[in-house]
Amino acid sequence: MRIWAPTLVIAVVILLATGHSAVRARVEIADAKDELTTVSEQANELVQLRWHSKETSLPPKPATGLAARVGAALSRCGLPSSALQSLSPESQTASGSTGIRQRATLNLAGLTLPQLGAFLGTWRDGDYVVTAIDLSPAERNVTGGGASPGADLPLRAVIVLEGLFRNAPTMDSPSTPPPSSPGSKS
């Protein structure tokens, strides 16, 4: 019987050591599950916030037409309406899931460089931004003898305007945020 007592003591020590490890492993698993739940909820919240910021950061499409805005800018900077040769809006294109991109080409003629600068200074309204400018000299009047040295020569300016606006909700682009992930508590 003497051999059973030390064996029993060794078995109890081994059981206690493995039992302690098992309890510690269960606590670590519970902590890991809690951390996974927290990280999943935070990731879902981040997705929701990104969606919301994209949806609300874009301005709605202006109610007034682009031609009226160009005319108002021309009058504010003192240019005659005859300076506007043409305004050609292009079709709208989708920009991501929440926006539409609208481009337009504006042709101005018979204006000087300071007048173009005044127009561009008054144009800063934020809805449509100037993305390209092509300047070329306007045709001179041959019978008028040309401009005097140092005078501002008339220019022709082709200006590309671009606006990015919030897309109106349709059946294809719902106005509700993306669904929550299956394991999250929302």
Buried (B, 14 or more C-beta within 10 A) or exposed (E): EEEEEEEEEEEEEEEEEEEEEEEEEEEEEEEEEEEEEEEBBEEBEEBBEEBEEBBEEBEEBBEEEBEEBBBEBBEEBEBEEEBBEEBEBEEBEEBEEBBBBBBBBBBBBBBBEEBBEBBBEBBEEEBBEBEEEEEEEBEEEEEEEEEEEEEEEBBBBBBBBBBBBBBEEEEEBEEEEEEBEEEBEE
